[in-house]
Amino acid sequence: MAQKSKPMIVKNRRLKMSPGGIITLPVSARKALKMEKGQGCRVTVAVENNAVILAPTNKTGGFRVSPKGQLELRGEAQSTLTAGSGRHYWMECNDGSGVLKLNPFK
C-alpha cells in the first residue's frame, strides 16, 4: 500500500525574498526537491493561484538552485512574492511528489 504524504507547512517570518529576487531554500525545502547534500539542482518555476510552484526537472532545463539553496526568481514568480507583506513568504513542502509551493504572506 502506498501512503499519501501530507505536505509540511512552514509558516516562518524569516523566509524572505531579497530585493533582487533571490530566495534561499531551507533544508526542508531542499529535501522536498530531492536535492543531494553539496549538489545543486534544476527546477521548473510556475505560478498558479497566487503561489509559486517549484518542481525538480532534468539537468538541462529550468532554473538553477545552488548547493546552498539559493534561487533567483524572475518575472511573474518574482512579482507574485513581491506582492506579499514585506516580500515574506511561507512554504508547503511535499516530499512524496517532490513539489514545493511558495505562498506570499498577506
C-alpha positions as CSV (number, residue, x, y, z in Angstrom):
1,M,0.0,0.0,0.0
2,A,1.3,3.4,-1.0
3,Q,0.8,6.1,1.6
4,K,-0.1,9.6,0.6
5,S,2.3,12.1,2.0
6,K,0.8,15.2,3.5
7,P,2.5,18.5,2.7
8,M,4.5,20.0,5.5
9,I,3.6,23.7,6.0
10,V,6.3,26.1,7.2
11,K,5.0,29.5,8.2
12,N,8.1,31.3,9.3
13,R,8.5,35.1,9.0
14,R,12.3,34.6,8.4
15,L,11.6,33.4,4.9
16,K,12.1,36.5,2.8
17,M,12.9,37.3,-0.8
18,S,15.7,39.8,-1.5
19,P,15.0,42.9,-3.4
20,G,16.9,41.4,-6.4
21,G,14.6,38.3,-6.4
22,I,16.9,35.8,-4.7
23,I,15.4,33.3,-2.2
24,T,17.3,30.8,0.0
25,L,15.5,27.5,0.4
26,P,15.8,25.9,3.9
27,V,16.9,22.3,4.3
28,S,13.3,21.0,4.4
29,A,12.6,22.6,1.0
30,R,15.8,21.2,-0.5
31,K,14.8,17.7,0.9
32,A,11.3,18.1,-0.8
33,L,13.0,18.9,-4.1
34,K,15.2,15.8,-3.6
35,M,18.4,17.7,-3.6
36,E,21.6,15.9,-2.5
37,K,23.9,17.4,0.0
38,G,26.6,19.6,-1.6
39,Q,25.0,19.5,-5.0
40,G,22.7,21.9,-6.8
41,C,19.8,21.0,-9.0
42,R,17.5,22.5,-11.7
43,V,13.8,23.3,-11.0
44,T,10.8,24.4,-13.0
45,V,9.0,27.6,-11.8
46,A,5.3,28.1,-12.4
47,V,2.7,30.5,-10.9
48,E,-0.7,29.0,-10.0
49,N,-3.4,30.6,-7.9
50,N,-1.2,33.4,-6.5
51,A,1.5,30.9,-5.5
52,V,4.9,29.9,-6.9
53,I,5.3,26.2,-7.6
54,L,8.8,24.6,-7.8
55,A,9.4,21.1,-9.1
56,P,12.6,19.3,-10.0
57,T,13.5,18.9,-13.7
58,N,16.2,17.3,-15.8
59,K,19.8,18.5,-15.9
60,T,19.4,20.9,-18.8
61,G,16.0,22.7,-18.3
62,G,14.6,25.1,-15.7
63,F,16.3,27.4,-13.2
64,R,19.5,26.6,-11.3
65,V,19.4,26.1,-7.5
66,S,22.9,26.4,-5.9
67,P,24.2,23.8,-3.4
68,K,23.3,26.2,-0.6
69,G,19.7,26.5,-1.8
70,Q,19.8,30.0,-3.5
71,L,17.5,30.5,-6.4
72,E,16.9,33.7,-8.5
73,L,13.2,34.2,-9.3
74,R,12.3,36.3,-12.3
75,G,9.2,37.7,-14.0
76,E,5.8,36.7,-12.8
77,A,7.2,34.5,-10.0
78,Q,9.1,37.4,-8.5
79,S,6.2,39.8,-8.7
80,T,3.9,37.2,-7.0
81,L,6.2,37.0,-3.9
82,T,6.8,40.8,-4.0
83,A,3.0,41.4,-3.7
84,G,3.1,39.8,-0.2
85,S,3.7,41.7,3.0
86,G,7.4,42.8,3.0
87,R,8.5,40.1,0.5
88,H,7.9,37.4,3.1
89,Y,6.5,34.0,2.1
90,W,5.6,30.7,3.6
91,M,6.0,27.2,2.1
92,E,4.2,23.9,1.6
93,C,6.7,21.1,1.1
94,N,5.5,17.7,-0.3
95,D,8.3,15.1,0.0
96,G,6.2,12.4,-1.8
97,S,5.6,14.4,-5.0
98,G,8.7,16.5,-4.9
99,V,6.8,19.8,-5.2
100,L,7.4,23.0,-3.3
101,K,4.8,25.7,-3.1
102,L,5.7,29.2,-2.0
103,N,2.8,31.4,-0.9
104,P,3.2,35.2,-0.1
105,F,2.1,36.4,3.4
106,K,-0.9,38.7,3.1
